[in-house]
């Protein structure tokens, strides 16, 4: 079971908070690899099968100060 809490999209690389861990594309969690992090979903791969987890609610975009 994966609990996707937050997604941050930035020029320095996208990040997702899953089960309390901050992850980037290529990282692993519970033997699953983070394949792609998008605005409202994360694609994972485990044992050759892909799955998509989505944010369970709509969130406002967080903007980075420049």
N, C-alpha and C positions, 0 to 999 in steps of 0.2 A: 504494500500500500504506500502510495506516494502522496504527500501533502505539499502541493505547490502553493507557497505563500506570497511570493513576490518575484517580479521580473524587472531587471534594470537593463535598459538598452543604452549603450554609450559607445563613443568612438574608441574607447580603450578596451572594448570587448563586452559582450553581453553576459549577464550573470542571472542566476535563478536561485531562489531560496527554496530548497526541497527538504522536508523533514528536519528543518533547522540548520541545514548545511548550505553555505554559499558555494555554488558550483558554476563552472564555466564549461563551454563546449569542449569535449574531450575528457572531462572528469568522469569518475565512476561513483555510483552509489548503489549499494545492495546488489552488486554484480551487474548493474545496468550502466551503459555508457550514455552520457549526454551527447546526443548527435547535433541537435540544433535548438537554439533558444530564440524564440520570436516574441512579438509584442504581447501575446496573451496565451502562448502555449509552448511546451517543451517536448521535443521528440527524443525518446529513449530507445536504446537497442539492447536486447538481452537474448543470448543464445540464438542469434540470427533473426529474431522477431522484433519488429518496431512497435512502439506504442506511443500515444500522445496523451499528455496530461495538460489540462487547461486550468486557468485561474477560475475559481468557483464563483467569482463575482466580478463585476465591472469595476475597474479602478481608474481614477484620473491619471493621466500621464504625469510623471514626475519630470520636471525639467531641470537641467543642470545649469547653474549660474555660470556666466562667462565673464 
